[in-house]
Amino acid sequence: MTANTHGMEACCQEFPTLAATWGRALAHLEKEATPSWGYQGDEVTCCFAFLGTGNFLVLTNTTPVELSAPIAFGVHATSVAPIYDSDHHRVTWNDTPDLGQEVLIHYTSTIATADTTAIANAASLFEIDGEISTYTAIVIVNPTLFHLPLVFRGK
């Protein structure tokens, strides 16, 4: 006796298929600023990572005034380069990456202030008719270092 699989294949082709990506949510923005602290004139690299959804995505990043304009952009898994609007201190990128495709976008800026402060660099990833994912990275600028005395207790 042999099994007839043609009926099963025809039946299953009528059902919708589900694509799943394990490990990270699609269009969930991850952002990192390195180093996490520095002094005026030091370089800071901002990196964005997310997975494509197969839909049109828009990334916006309003850069703090304490950072210079981006020096150079780098992209992976997209042919679209980000655009920097110096009037609004805003980096913008948009494209339609494939479902599950990891997209990396990064740029380098320099610290442009002599003030001691913490700067927040916020970014948002928008999907048309979808969720908005936001992330903020903090960089401590011109920190004051304190040295505590080392005390030994003798016998």
N, C-alpha and C positions, 0 to 999 in steps of 0.2 A: 504494500500500500504506500503510495506517495502522497505527500501533502501538496495541495494547490496553493501556492503563495501569491499568485497573480490577483486573486480576489482581495487579499489583505492589503497588498501594495496599492491597489486602486482605491480601496476604502480610506487608507491613511493619507493619501494625497489630497483628499478633500478637506482635511482638518487643518486649521491654521498652525503654523509652527511658532515656537517661542525661542528667541535668542536670549541667552543669559550670559552675563559677564560676572565672573566671581572675583571677590576681593575688594573692589571699590565700586561705589555708586557711579553711575554715568553722570556726566556733567556736574560732578562735585568738585569744586575748586579747592586745590591745595596750594598754599603759597608759603614761600620761605624767603627771608631776607638774611643774608650772611655777609659779614659777621653780624652778630646781634648787638654789637656796640662798636663805636669808633670815634675818631676825632676829626675835626675839620680838615678837609682835603683827602681823607681816606675814602676808598671805594667801597660801595655796598652793591651787592648783586641781588636782584629780586628775581625769583623764579616762580612760575605758575605751572601747575600740572593738573590735567583733567583728562577724562575719557570722553571721546566723541559719542554722539547719540545717533548720528546719521541725519540730524536736523541742523538747521542754521543756528550757530552759536555766536554770541557777542561777549567779548571780554572788555571791561573798562577798569582802569586803574588811575585814580586821581592821585598824582604824586605829591608828596608834601613839599612845601616851598623850601624846606630846609635841605632838600636834595637838589642837585643840579639836574639839568635835562639829561635824559638817557644818552650815554656815550655810544653804545652799540647794542643792537638787538640780536638775539639768536633764537632760532625756531627749529623744532623737530616735529616731523609728521604733518607739516602744513607748508604750503608754498606761499602762503599769505604772510607778509611781514606786518608787524604792528606799526601804527602811525602815532606820532607824538604831536599833540597840539600844545605849543608853548604858551599860548594865551590863557588856556584853562588848566595847564599842568596835567594833561590827561593822555594816557596811553590807551589806544583803542585797537582791537583786533576783531575780525569776524571771518568765519569760514564754515564749511559744512564737513567736519571730519567724519570718517566712517564710524559705524557703530563699534564701540570698544577700542578704537584707536587712541593710544596715549599721545596726547599733545603736550609739548613742553615749550614754553616761551620764557625767555629771560632777557634781562638788560642790566647794565651796570651804570650807576650814578656815583657822584662824589658828594660827601657831606659838605654843605655850603654854609653852615652857620657856626659861630663861635660860642653860642649859648649852650648851657648844659640843660638838656631836655630829653624827653622820650618822644620820638616821632612815631605816629601810627600811619602805616601805609595800607590803605584798604583797597580791595579789588572786588569786582562782582562779575559773575558769569551768568548770562541770560540765555535761556533757550526760548525760541518763539513758541508760544502756547505751552510753556513748561515752567519749571521751577527757576528760582533765582538762587544762586549759591554765592555767598560772600565770605571773605576771609580777610583778617587784618593781621599784619606782621608788625612787631614793635622793634625799633632800633634805639638803643640808648646812645645819645650823642654827647661827646665831651664829658664823660663821667669823671667824677672826683674820686680818686682812689684813697682809701684810708688804710693805714697800716696799724695794726694793733700790736701792743707790746707782748712779748713772750715772757711769762713769769714762771720761774721754777720755785718750787717750795722745797727747801732743804730740810735735813733731819735735825 
